[in-house]
Amino acid sequence: PDLRALLHAHCSSVVTMTAVHRVPPVDLLPHTARLCTSVGYTPYRCPGSEEFAQTVAGSFRQGNDVVLLENHGIIIGGQGLQQCFERLEALELSSALLLRCIALGRQPQHLT
């Protein structure tokens, strides 16, 4: 995608999802489904390394607007920082919601 801004974060619920190799659901809440159209997942690479940069760039080249970093965090792309932050907030909320449902022994209902 045509990206003008990137945001990197270590939100607890999103990082928990990456630690168990799960992509946060984008179809639990309407605004998450609208904001996060394509979420990629990359295997762990040493942050700051050339391999890390190439892996993340490759995921964005595949059309993802969000890239999850295994056992590390998240990088969100967008047209501006506001859009990046909105995507981050939506994915963190969806991740937290899923984790709470699992803790209650239930699976959440996804949007149809």
N, CA, C and O atoms as a printed pandas DataFrame, in Angstrom:
     atom_number atom_name residue_name chain_id  residue_number  x_coord  y_coord  z_coord
0              1         N          PRO        A               1    0.829   -1.206    0.000
1              2        CA          PRO        A               1    0.000    0.000    0.000
2              3         C          PRO        A               1    0.862    1.254    0.000
3              4         O          PRO        A               1    2.046    1.210    0.334
4              5         N          ASP        A               2    0.263    2.353   -0.373
5              6        CA          ASP        A               2    0.944    3.640   -0.368
6              7         C          ASP        A               2    0.917    4.181    1.060
7              8         O          ASP        A               2   -0.113    4.668    1.527
8              9         N          LEU        A               3    2.041    4.093    1.743
9             10        CA          LEU        A               3    2.111    4.489    3.153
10            11         C          LEU        A               3    2.892    5.786    3.298
11            12         O          LEU        A               3    3.926    5.977    2.658
12            13         N          ARG        A               4    2.387    6.672    4.144
13            14        CA          ARG        A               4    3.062    7.934    4.423
14            15         C          ARG        A               4    3.524    8.012    5.871
15            16         O          ARG        A               4    4.266    8.921    6.245
16            17         N          ALA        A               5    3.082    7.053    6.685
17            18        CA          ALA        A               5    3.449    7.065    8.107
18            19         C          ALA        A               5    3.531    5.629    8.613
19            20         O          ALA        A               5    2.823    4.744    8.131
20            21         N          LEU        A               6    4.398    5.416    9.581
21            22        CA          LEU        A               6    4.526    4.130   10.262
22            23         C          LEU        A               6    4.520    4.382   11.767
23            24         O          LEU        A               6    5.069    5.374   12.246
24            25         N          LEU        A               7    3.896    3.471   12.497
25            26        CA          LEU        A               7    3.854    3.551   13.952
26            27         C          LEU        A               7    4.256    2.186   14.500
27            28         O          LEU        A               7    3.721    1.160   14.079
28            29         N          HIS        A               8    5.190    2.178   15.430
29            30        CA          HIS        A               8    5.645    0.929   16.051
30            31         C          HIS        A               8    5.263    0.977   17.521
31            32         O          HIS        A               8    5.452    1.993   18.190
32            33         N          ALA        A               9    4.719   -0.139   18.023
33            34        CA          ALA        A               9    4.275   -0.161   19.419
34            35         C          ALA        A               9    4.424   -1.561   20.006
35            36         O          ALA        A               9    4.623   -2.545   19.293
36            37         N          HIS        A              10    4.319   -1.613   21.335
37            38        CA          HIS        A              10    4.411   -2.863   22.084
38            39         C          HIS        A              10    3.201   -2.966   23.013
39            40         O          HIS        A              10    3.362   -3.050   24.231
40            41         N          CYS        A              11    2.009   -2.959   22.456
41            42        CA          CYS        A              11    0.782   -3.036   23.261
42            43         C          CYS        A              11    0.628   -4.437   23.841
43            44         O          CYS        A              11    0.850   -5.432   23.150
44            45         N          SER        A              12    0.251   -4.508   25.093
45            46        CA          SER        A              12    0.280   -5.793   25.805
46            47         C          SER        A              12   -0.611   -6.857   25.180
47            48         O          SER        A              12   -0.183   -8.006   25.065
48            49         N          SER        A              13   -1.811   -6.529   24.779
49            50        CA          SER        A              13   -2.700   -7.552   24.215
50            51         C          SER        A              13   -2.231   -8.012   22.844
51            52         O          SER        A              13   -2.296   -9.202   22.534
52            53         N          VAL        A              14   -1.763   -7.087   22.027
53            54        CA          VAL        A              14   -1.247   -7.454   20.705
54            55         C          VAL        A              14    0.016   -8.301   20.850
55            56         O          VAL        A              14    0.167   -9.301   20.148
56            57         N          VAL        A              15    0.917   -7.921   21.743
57            58        CA          VAL        A              15    2.141   -8.698   21.947
58            59         C          VAL        A              15    1.798  -10.094   22.463
59            60         O          VAL        A              15    2.440  -11.068   22.070
60            61         N          THR        A              16    0.803  -10.206   23.332
61            62        CA          THR        A              16    0.360  -11.516   23.800
62            63         C          THR        A              16   -0.087  -12.373   22.627
63            64         O          THR        A              16    0.239  -13.558   22.562
64            65         N          MET        A              17   -0.826  -11.785   21.707
65            66        CA          MET        A              17   -1.284  -12.524   20.528
66            67         C          MET        A              17   -0.094  -13.007   19.699
67            68         O          MET        A              17   -0.090  -14.143   19.224
68            69         N          THR        A              18    0.909  -12.155   19.525
69            70        CA          THR        A              18    2.067  -12.566   18.716
70            71         C          THR        A              18    2.871  -13.658   19.420
71            72         O          THR        A              18    3.490  -14.494   18.761
72            73         N          ALA        A              19    2.865  -13.655   20.741
73            74        CA          ALA        A              19    3.614  -14.660   21.493
74            75         C          ALA        A              19    3.007  -16.055   21.349
75            76         O          ALA        A              19    3.700  -17.060   21.510
76            77         N          VAL        A              20    1.711  -16.110   21.046
77            78        CA          VAL        A              20    1.058  -17.402   20.823
78            79         C          VAL        A              20    0.766  -17.619   19.334
79            80         O          VAL        A              20   -0.018  -18.490   18.956
80            81         N          HIS        A              21    1.418  -16.804   18.506
81            82        CA          HIS        A              21    1.364  -16.949   17.045
82            83         C          HIS        A              21   -0.047  -16.831   16.493
83            84         O          HIS        A              21   -0.445  -17.594   15.613
84            85         N          ARG        A              22   -0.800  -15.873   17.014
85            86        CA          ARG        A              22   -2.159  -15.622   16.524
86            87         C          ARG        A              22   -2.263  -14.204   16.018
87            88         O          ARG        A              22   -1.683  -13.278   16.585
88            89         N          VAL        A              23   -3.005  -14.048   14.952
89            90        CA          VAL        A              23   -3.292  -12.720   14.420
90            91         C          VAL        A              23   -4.567  -12.229   15.093
91            92         O          VAL        A              23   -5.567  -12.947   15.114
92            93         N          PRO        A              24   -4.546  -11.016   15.643
93            94        CA          PRO        A              24   -5.762  -10.499   16.278
94            95         C          PRO        A              24   -6.916  -10.476   15.282
95            96         O          PRO        A              24   -6.722  -10.130   14.117
96            97         N          PRO        A              25   -8.097  -10.837   15.726
97            98        CA          PRO        A              25   -9.244  -10.841   14.816
98            99         C          PRO        A              25   -9.636   -9.416   14.434
99           100         O          PRO        A              25   -9.719   -8.532   15.287
100          101         N          VAL        A              26   -9.872   -9.211   13.160
101          102        CA          VAL        A              26  -10.311   -7.886   12.717
102          103         C          VAL        A              26  -11.823   -7.845   12.531
103          104         O          VAL        A              26  -12.384   -6.796   12.213
104          105         N          ASP        A              27  -12.483   -8.983   12.728
105          106        CA          ASP        A              27  -13.924   -9.035   12.486
106          107         C          ASP        A              27  -14.758   -9.171   13.762
107          108         O          ASP        A              27  -15.862   -9.714   13.732
108          109         N          LEU        A              28  -14.225   -8.679   14.878
109          110        CA          LEU        A              28  -15.008   -8.680   16.117
110          111         C          LEU        A              28  -15.796   -7.389   16.285
111          112         O          LEU        A              28  -16.907   -7.393   16.814
112          113         N          LEU        A              29  -15.218   -6.296   15.835
113          114        CA          LEU        A              29  -15.835   -4.984   15.993
114          115         C          LEU        A              29  -15.881   -4.274   14.640
115          116         O          LEU        A              29  -14.932   -4.376   13.863
116          117         N          PRO        A              30  -16.955   -3.566   14.350
117          118        CA          PRO        A              30  -17.082   -2.927   13.027
118          119         C          PRO        A              30  -15.939   -1.973   12.686
119          120         O          PRO        A              30  -15.457   -1.975   11.554
120          121         N          HIS        A              31  -15.500   -1.161   13.642
121          122        CA          HIS        A              31  -14.453   -0.191   13.303
122          123         C          HIS        A              31  -13.107   -0.870   13.058
123          124         O          HIS        A              31  -12.293   -0.361   12.287
124          125         N          THR        A              32  -12.863   -2.011   13.702
125          126        CA          THR        A              32  -11.620   -2.738   13.426
126          127         C          THR        A              32  -11.656   -3.315   12.014
127          128         O          THR        A              32  -10.663   -3.244   11.288
128          129         N          ALA        A              33  -12.778   -3.876   11.627
129          130        CA          ALA        A              33  -12.919   -4.429   10.280
130          131         C          ALA        A              33  -12.757   -3.338    9.220
131          132         O          ALA        A              33  -12.195   -3.586    8.153
132          133         N          ARG        A              34  -13.243   -2.142    9.512
133          134        CA          ARG        A              34  -13.144   -1.024    8.564
134          135         C          ARG        A              34  -11.726   -0.482    8.483
135          136         O          ARG        A              34  -11.259   -0.137    7.398
136          137         N          LEU        A              35  -11.036   -0.400    9.613
137          138        CA          LEU        A              35   -9.709    0.231    9.665
138          139         C          LEU        A              35   -8.568   -0.698    9.256
139          140         O          LEU        A              35   -7.606   -0.254    8.628
140          141         N          CYS        A              36   -8.662   -1.954    9.596
141          142        CA          CYS        A              36   -7.547   -2.889    9.399
142          143         C          CYS        A              36   -7.932   -3.901    8.334
143          144         O          CYS        A              36   -8.505   -4.947    8.637
144          145         N          THR        A              37   -7.620   -3.588    7.104
145          146        CA          THR        A              37   -8.068   -4.432    6.000
146          147         C          THR        A              37   -7.169   -5.639    5.774
147          148         O          THR        A              37   -7.638   -6.672    5.295
148          149         N          SER        A              38   -5.893   -5.531    6.109
149          150        CA          SER        A              38   -4.981   -6.645    5.871
150          151         C          SER        A              38   -3.879   -6.644    6.928
151          152         O          SER        A              38   -3.110   -5.690    7.044
152          153         N          VAL        A              39   -3.821   -7.733    7.695
153          154        CA          VAL        A              39   -2.856   -7.851    8.781
154          155         C          VAL        A              39   -1.871   -8.968    8.443
155          156         O          VAL        A              39   -2.273  -10.107    8.207
156          157         N          GLY        A              40   -0.583   -8.637    8.421
157          158        CA          GLY        A              40    0.452   -9.622    8.174
158          159         C          GLY        A              40    1.141  -10.029    9.466
159          160         O          GLY        A              40    1.056   -9.332   10.477
160          161         N          TYR        A              41    1.817  -11.154    9.423
161          162        CA          TYR        A              41    2.519  -11.688   10.588
162          163         C          TYR        A              41    3.922  -12.089   10.143
163          164         O          TYR        A              41    4.073  -12.827    9.169
164          165         N          THR        A              42    4.937  -11.616   10.837
165          166        CA          THR        A              42    6.312  -11.958   10.463
166          167         C          THR        A              42    6.991  -12.731   11.583
167          168         O          THR        A              42    6.765  -12.449   12.760
168          169         N          PRO        A              43    7.815  -13.697   11.225
169          170        CA          PRO        A              43    8.571  -14.435   12.240
170          171         C          PRO        A              43    9.588  -13.520   12.907
171          172         O          PRO        A              43    9.962  -12.482   12.360
172          173         N          TYR        A              44   10.024  -13.913   14.083
173          174        CA          TYR        A              44   10.967  -13.081   14.832
174          175         C          TYR        A              44   12.266  -12.896   14.049
175          176         O          TYR        A              44   12.831  -13.845   13.507
176          177         N          ARG        A              45   12.708  -11.671   14.010
177          178        CA          ARG        A              45   14.007  -11.287   13.463
178          179         C          ARG        A              45   14.598  -10.271   14.430
179          180         O          ARG        A              45   13.859   -9.526   15.074
180          181         N          CYS        A              46   15.897  -10.235   14.535
181          182        CA          CYS        A              46   16.548   -9.308   15.454
182          183         C          CYS        A              46   16.202   -7.865   15.073
183          184         O          CYS        A              46   16.531   -7.427   13.971
184          185         N          PRO        A              47   15.539   -7.117   15.976
185          186        CA          PRO        A              47   15.189   -5.734   15.669
186          187         C          PRO        A              47   16.417   -4.912   15.285
187          188         O          PRO        A              47   17.465   -4.991   15.926
188          189         N          GLY        A              48   16.262   -4.128   14.231
189          190        CA          GLY        A              48   17.349   -3.279   13.762
190          191         C          GLY        A              48   18.226   -3.939   12.712
191          192         O          GLY        A              48   19.051   -3.274   12.086
192          193         N          SER        A              49   18.058   -5.237   12.513
193          194        CA          SER        A              49   18.894   -5.942   11.538
194          195         C          SER        A              49   18.356   -5.737   10.118
195          196         O          SER        A              49   17.200   -5.360    9.923
196          197         N          GLU        A              50   19.201   -5.987    9.156
197          198        CA          GLU        A              50   18.792   -5.908    7.747
198          199         C          GLU        A              50   17.700   -6.933    7.457
199          200         O          GLU        A              50   16.754   -6.648    6.722
200          201         N          GLU        A              51   17.833   -8.114    8.030
201          202        CA          GLU        A              51   16.834   -9.160    7.832
202          203         C          GLU        A              51   15.466   -8.726    8.368
203          204         O          GLU        A              51   14.433   -8.985    7.750
204          205         N          PHE        A              52   15.478   -8.061    9.529
205          206        CA          PHE        A              52   14.241   -7.522   10.110
206          207         C          PHE        A              52   13.606   -6.524    9.140
207          208         O          PHE        A              52   12.414   -6.614    8.846
208          209         N          ALA        A              53   14.389   -5.589    8.652
209          210        CA          ALA        A              53   13.874   -4.559    7.751
210          211         C          ALA        A              53   13.303   -5.175    6.476
211          212         O          ALA        A              53   12.233   -4.771    6.019
212          213         N          GLN        A              54   13.999   -6.141    5.903
213          214        CA          GLN        A              54   13.535   -6.777    4.670
214          215         C          GLN        A              54   12.250   -7.581    4.902
215          216         O          GLN        A              54   11.360   -7.590    4.052
216          217         N          THR        A              55   12.159   -8.243    6.033
217          218        CA          THR        A              55   10.963   -9.030    6.348
218          219         C          THR        A              55    9.742   -8.132    6.507
219          220         O          THR        A              55    8.678   -8.423    5.961
220          221         N          VAL        A              56    9.895   -7.042    7.252
221          222        CA          VAL        A              56    8.783   -6.112    7.465
222          223         C          VAL        A              56    8.405   -5.433    6.157
223          224         O          VAL        A              56    7.222   -5.338    5.832
224          225         N          ALA        A              57    9.388   -4.962    5.405
225          226        CA          ALA        A              57    9.109   -4.302    4.122
226          227         C          ALA        A              57    8.390   -5.261    3.179
227          228         O          ALA        A              57    7.475   -4.857    2.462
228          229         N          GLY        A              58    8.801   -6.530    3.178
229          230        CA          GLY        A              58    8.149   -7.520    2.325
230          231         C          GLY        A              58    6.690   -7.711    2.677
231          232         O          GLY        A              58    5.852   -7.886    1.792
232          233         N          SER        A              59    6.378   -7.680    3.958
233          234        CA          SER        A              59    4.991   -7.823    4.383
234          235         C          SER        A              59    4.154   -6.630    3.936
235          236         O          SER        A              59    3.017   -6.803    3.499
236          237         N          PHE        A              60    4.701   -5.426    4.038
237          238        CA          PHE        A              60    3.977   -4.249    3.546
238          239         C          PHE        A              60    3.825   -4.307    2.026
239          240         O          PHE        A              60    2.781   -3.927    1.497
240          241         N          ARG        A              61    4.849   -4.774    1.321
241          242        CA          ARG        A              61    4.762   -4.902   -0.142
242          243         C          ARG        A              61    3.670   -5.877   -0.565
243          244         O          ARG        A              61    3.106   -5.745   -1.651
244          245         N          GLN        A              62    3.372   -6.843    0.274
245          246        CA          GLN        A              62    2.303   -7.799   -0.024
246          247         C          GLN        A              62    0.916   -7.176    0.133
247          248         O          GLN        A              62   -0.091   -7.831   -0.136
248          249         N          GLY        A              63    0.857   -5.918    0.566
249          250        CA          GLY        A              63   -0.418   -5.219    0.689
250          251         C          GLY        A              63   -0.954   -5.093    2.092
251          252         O          GLY        A              63   -2.064   -4.593    2.280
252          253         N          ASN        A              64   -0.199   -5.532    3.088
253          254        CA          ASN        A              64   -0.659   -5.412    4.473
254          255         C          ASN        A              64   -0.549   -3.972    4.947
255          256         O          ASN        A              64    0.402   -3.269    4.607
256          257         N          ASP        A              65   -1.531   -3.537    5.736
257          258        CA          ASP        A              65   -1.430   -2.211    6.350
258          259         C          ASP        A              65   -0.997   -2.314    7.812
259          260         O          ASP        A              65   -0.733   -1.304    8.464
260          261         N          VAL        A              66   -0.927   -3.540    8.315
261          262        CA          VAL        A              66   -0.470   -3.819    9.675
262          263         C          VAL        A              66    0.459   -5.032    9.611
263          264         O          VAL        A              66    0.164   -6.011    8.926
264          265         N          VAL        A              67    1.578   -4.961   10.327
265          266        CA          VAL        A              67    2.507   -6.092   10.381
266          267         C          VAL        A              67    2.763   -6.433   11.850
267          268         O          VAL        A              67    3.261   -5.609   12.618
268          269         N          LEU        A              68    2.412   -7.666   12.221
269          270        CA          LEU        A              68    2.682   -8.152   13.565
270          271         C          LEU        A              68    4.078   -8.744   13.588
271          272         O          LEU        A              68    4.483   -9.438   12.656
272          273         N          LEU        A              69    4.796   -8.472   14.635
273          274        CA          LEU        A              69    6.172   -8.940   14.794
274          275         C          LEU        A              69    6.189   -9.998   15.895
275          276         O          LEU        A              69    5.950   -9.693   17.063
276          277         N          GLU        A              70    6.473  -11.229   15.516
277          278        CA          GLU        A              70    6.435  -12.337   16.466
278          279         C          GLU        A              70    7.214  -12.008   17.745
279          280         O          GLU        A              70    8.369  -11.584   17.691
280          281         N          ASN        A              71    6.564  -12.212   18.894
281          282        CA          ASN        A              71    7.163  -11.998   20.219
282          283         C          ASN        A              71    7.762  -10.608   20.389
283          284         O          ASN        A              71    8.715  -10.439   21.151
284          285         N          HIS        A              72    7.228   -9.621   19.702
285          286        CA          HIS        A              72    7.819   -8.297   19.797
286          287         C          HIS        A              72    6.791   -7.173   19.834
287          288         O          HIS        A              72    6.734   -6.430   20.814
288          289         N          GLY        A              73    5.990   -7.033   18.805
289          290        CA          GLY        A              73    5.078   -5.898   18.765
290          291         C          GLY        A              73    4.374   -5.795   17.439
291          292         O          GLY        A              73    4.001   -6.798   16.831
292          293         N          ILE        A              74    4.196   -4.568   17.000
293          294        CA          ILE        A              74    3.384   -4.295   15.828
294          295         C          ILE        A              74    3.922   -3.058   15.111
295          296         O          ILE        A              74    4.417   -2.127   15.747
296          297         N          ILE        A              75    3.822   -3.059   13.801
297          298        CA          ILE        A              75    4.104   -1.872   12.993
298          299         C          ILE        A              75    2.870   -1.621   12.143
299          300         O          ILE        A              75    2.405   -2.507   11.425
300          301         N          ILE        A              76    2.351   -0.418   12.229
301          302        CA          ILE        A              76    1.146   -0.043   11.517
302          303         C          ILE        A              76    1.496    1.004   10.480
303          304         O          ILE        A              76    2.202    1.969   10.773
304          305         N          GLY        A              77    1.003    0.813    9.267
305          306        CA          GLY        A              77    1.193    1.788    8.209
306          307         C          GLY        A              77   -0.103    2.529    7.943
307          308         O          GLY        A              77   -1.191    2.027    8.223
308          309         N          GLY        A              78    0.030    3.734    7.395
309          310        CA          GLY        A              78   -1.155    4.503    7.057
310          311         C          GLY        A              78   -0.818    5.766    6.309
311          312         O          GLY        A              78    0.344    6.038    6.005
312          313         N          GLN        A              79   -1.845    6.533    6.015
313          314        CA          GLN        A              79   -1.671    7.808    5.323
314          315         C          GLN        A              79   -1.159    8.899    6.250
315          316         O          GLN        A              79   -0.623    9.907    5.789
316          317         N          GLY        A              80   -1.321    8.707    7.543
317          318        CA          GLY        A              80   -0.840    9.657    8.541
318          319         C          GLY        A              80   -0.808    8.988    9.898
319          320         O          GLY        A              80   -1.310    7.876   10.062
320          321         N          LEU        A              81   -0.216    9.666   10.872
321          322        CA          LEU        A              81   -0.114    9.085   12.211
322          323         C          LEU        A              81   -1.476    8.865   12.855
323          324         O          LEU        A              81   -1.654    7.917   13.621
324          325         N          GLN        A              82   -2.433    9.728   12.554
325          326        CA          GLN        A              82   -3.778    9.556   13.121
326          327         C          GLN        A              82   -4.381    8.223   12.676
327          328         O          GLN        A              82   -4.928    7.485   13.495
328          329         N          GLN        A              83   -4.283    7.914   11.394
329          330        CA          GLN        A              83   -4.808    6.650   10.890
330          331         C          GLN        A              83   -4.057    5.467   11.509
331          332         O          GLN        A              83   -4.669    4.462   11.869
332          333         N          CYS        A              84   -2.747    5.587   11.630
333          334        CA          CYS        A              84   -1.946    4.528   12.263
334          335         C          CYS        A              84   -2.398    4.295   13.693
335          336         O          CYS        A              84   -2.578    3.152   14.113
336          337         N          PHE        A              85   -2.582    5.373   14.441
337          338        CA          PHE        A              85   -2.994    5.241   15.832
338          339         C          PHE        A              85   -4.375    4.613   15.940
339          340         O          PHE        A              85   -4.606    3.774   16.810
340          341         N          GLU        A              86   -5.299    5.009   15.062
341          342        CA          GLU        A              86   -6.646    4.435   15.086
342          343         C          GLU        A              86   -6.595    2.933   14.813
343          344         O          GLU        A              86   -7.322    2.164   15.442
344          345         N          ARG        A              87   -5.748    2.514   13.884
345          346        CA          ARG        A              87   -5.594    1.091   13.607
346          347         C          ARG        A              87   -5.004    0.365   14.814
347          348         O          ARG        A              87   -5.453   -0.725   15.169
348          349         N          LEU        A              88   -4.008    0.965   15.435
349          350        CA          LEU        A              88   -3.388    0.371   16.618
350          351         C          LEU        A              88   -4.413    0.202   17.734
351          352         O          LEU        A              88   -4.520   -0.869   18.331
352          353         N          GLU        A              89   -5.147    1.243   18.005
353          354        CA          GLU        A              89   -6.147    1.210   19.075
354          355         C          GLU        A              89   -7.205    0.135   18.798
355          356         O          GLU        A              89   -7.619   -0.584   19.708
356          357         N          ALA        A              90   -7.633    0.032   17.551
357          358        CA          ALA        A              90   -8.659   -0.951   17.191
358          359         C          ALA        A              90   -8.138   -2.376   17.360
359          360         O          ALA        A              90   -8.848   -3.235   17.883
360          361         N          LEU        A              91   -6.913   -2.633   16.924
361          362        CA          LEU        A              91   -6.354   -3.985   17.059
362          363         C          LEU        A              91   -6.072   -4.349   18.512
363          364         O          LEU        A              91   -6.258   -5.497   18.915
364          365         N          GLU        A              92   -5.629   -3.383   19.289
365          366        CA          GLU        A              92   -5.395   -3.651   20.716
366          367         C          GLU        A              92   -6.713   -3.988   21.406
367          368         O          GLU        A              92   -6.763   -4.904   22.227
368          369         N          LEU        A              93   -7.774   -3.263   21.085
369          370        CA          LEU        A              93   -9.085   -3.536   21.677
370          371         C          LEU        A              93   -9.598   -4.912   21.257
371          372         O          LEU        A              93  -10.104   -5.667   22.088
372          373         N          SER        A              94   -9.469   -5.239   19.977
373          374        CA          SER        A              94   -9.917   -6.557   19.503
374          375         C          SER        A              94   -9.115   -7.678   20.153
375          376         O          SER        A              94   -9.671   -8.716   20.511
376          377         N          SER        A              95   -7.817   -7.468   20.306
377          378        CA          SER        A              95   -6.969   -8.472   20.952
378          379         C          SER        A              95   -7.377   -8.659   22.411
379          380         O          SER        A              95   -7.502   -9.788   22.886
380          381         N          ALA        A              96   -7.582   -7.562   23.111
381          382        CA          ALA        A              96   -7.979   -7.628   24.520
382          383         C          ALA        A              96   -9.336   -8.315   24.667
383          384         O          ALA        A              96   -9.537   -9.112   25.584
384          385         N          LEU        A              97  -10.256   -8.008   23.773
385          386        CA          LEU        A              97  -11.578   -8.622   23.809
386          387         C          LEU        A              97  -11.472  -10.138   23.612
387          388         O          LEU        A              97  -12.094  -10.907   24.344
388          389         N          LEU        A              98  -10.691  -10.557   22.633
389          390        CA          LEU        A              98  -10.511  -11.991   22.401
390          391         C          LEU        A              98   -9.890  -12.670   23.624
391          392         O          LEU        A              98  -10.356  -13.728   24.046
392          393         N          LEU        A              99   -8.857  -12.075   24.187
393          394        CA          LEU        A              99   -8.190  -12.668   25.352
394          395         C          LEU        A              99   -9.143  -12.784   26.541
395          396         O          LEU        A              99   -9.098  -13.771   27.277
396          397         N          ARG        A             100   -9.991  -11.799   26.731
397          398        CA          ARG        A             100  -10.960  -11.862   27.840
398          399         C          ARG        A             100  -12.006  -12.947   27.596
399          400         O          ARG        A             100  -12.402  -13.652   28.524
400          401         N          CYS        A             101  -12.451  -13.077   26.351
401          402        CA          CYS        A             101  -13.410  -14.135   26.033
402          403         C          CYS        A             101  -12.801  -15.509   26.304
403          404         O          CYS        A             101  -13.448  -16.379   26.887
404          405         N          ILE        A             102  -11.566  -15.695   25.882
405          406        CA          ILE        A             102  -10.881  -16.971   26.108
406          407         C          ILE        A             102  -10.735  -17.231   27.611
407          408         O          ILE        A             102  -10.922  -18.359   28.069
408          409         N          ALA        A             103  -10.403  -16.190   28.374
409          410        CA          ALA        A             103  -10.272  -16.344   29.824
410          411         C          ALA        A             103  -11.595  -16.770   30.470
411          412         O          ALA        A             103  -11.602  -17.443   31.501
412          413         N          LEU        A             104  -12.704  -16.374   29.857
413          414        CA          LEU        A             104  -14.022  -16.767   30.350
414          415         C          LEU        A             104  -14.455  -18.124   29.794
415          416         O          LEU        A             104  -15.551  -18.602   30.085
416          417         N          GLY        A             105  -13.590  -18.735   28.996
417          418        CA          GLY        A             105  -13.901  -20.038   28.435
418          419         C          GLY        A             105  -14.827  -19.994   27.241
419          420         O          GLY        A             105  -15.463  -20.992   26.904
420          421         N          ARG        A             106  -14.902  -18.854   26.607
421          422        CA          ARG        A             106  -15.814  -18.680   25.472
422          423         C          ARG        A             106  -15.064  -18.153   24.259
423          424         O          ARG        A             106  -14.000  -17.548   24.390
424          425         N          GLN        A             107  -15.615  -18.381   23.103
425          426        CA          GLN        A             107  -15.108  -17.790   21.877
426          427         C          GLN        A             107  -16.062  -16.648   21.512
427          428         O          GLN        A             107  -17.279  -16.800   21.622
428          429         N          PRO        A             108  -15.517  -15.507   21.079
429          430        CA          PRO        A             108  -16.378  -14.383   20.737
430          431         C          PRO        A             108  -17.139  -14.633   19.441
431          432         O          PRO        A             108  -16.738  -15.453   18.617
432          433         N          GLN        A             109  -18.231  -13.921   19.279
433          434        CA          GLN        A             109  -18.990  -13.993   18.030
434          435         C          GLN        A             109  -18.379  -13.009   17.049
435          436         O          GLN        A             109  -18.228  -11.829   17.366
436          437         N          HIS        A             110  -18.030  -13.476   15.874
437          438        CA          HIS        A             110  -17.448  -12.630   14.840
438          439         C          HIS        A             110  -18.554  -12.000   14.008
439          440         O          HIS        A             110  -19.656  -12.539   13.907
440          441         N          LEU        A             111  -18.247  -10.854   13.416
441          442        CA          LEU        A             111  -19.192  -10.194   12.532
442          443         C          LEU        A             111  -19.443  -11.047   11.297
443          444         O          LEU        A             111  -18.568  -11.788   10.850
444          445         N          THR        A             112  -20.619  -10.935   10.767
445          446        CA          THR        A             112  -20.922  -11.690    9.537
446          447         C          THR        A             112  -21.228  -10.733    8.405
447          448         O          THR        A             112  -21.507  -11.168    7.288
